[in-house]
Amino acid sequence: MSEINTAEDAVRKADSFLTKYYIFRRLEGVKKTDDNWVVQYDVSVIGPKKIVIIKFDAKTGSLIEYNTDN
């Protein structure tokens, strides 16, 4: 895997990952914390928000964490 240097790179990688699981994705936020990128999406079509959080290692580009809030 390759290093993630920018927020755009992190979003592109997260979006590529989520395409396998969700048709609808709306970006809610992206931030760098320490050596990780955290990308947050709303994947709900209708009804209450369903938030997905994806965390990547900035140096390796490896997926560290994938969580949904419900």
N, C-alpha and C positions, 0 to 999 in steps of 0.2 A: 504494500500500500504506500501511498505517497503523502507527504506532509501537507497539512491544510494551513495555508497562510492567511487567508482572508475570510470574511464573513460570507462572501459570495461563493467561495469554494465549499464552505461548510453547508450552505443551503443547497447547493447543487448535489452534493454527496447525500445529504439527508433526503432530498426529493427523489433521487434515484433509488434509494433504499425503500422509501414509502410507496413508490409506484407499484411495487409488487403486492402490496396489501390494501391500499386504499385508492379508489378512483378520484375522490374529492379530497383536496388538501389546501388549506389556507394557512400561510405562514403567519405565526403570531409573534415570533421574536427569535433573535439569535444573539448570543453573547459568548465572549471568551472568558473563561474562569481558569486561572492558573495555566495549566498546560492542556486544557480541554476546550472544545467548542460545544456549546449546548444550543440545540435548535428545537424550537417548539412550534407545533402545528395544531390547528383545529381540523379534525377529520370528520366532523359531523356534517351530514347533509341537511337534516332538519332536526328539530328538537334541541335538547340541551347540548352544550358544547362537549365534545370529546377531545381532550387534549392529549397529544402524543409528544413525549420528550425524548430526544435522541442526543446522546453524548458521544463525541469522537475525541480520540487522542490527537492533539494538534500536530505532534511530531511524526506519528506513524500513520495517521488517518484511520486507525482501527476503531471499530465500533466498540464502545465501552459499555453503554447502557441504552436500553430501549424500554420506555415505560408509558403506560396510559394512565390517566387519572381515574378511570372508571372501567 
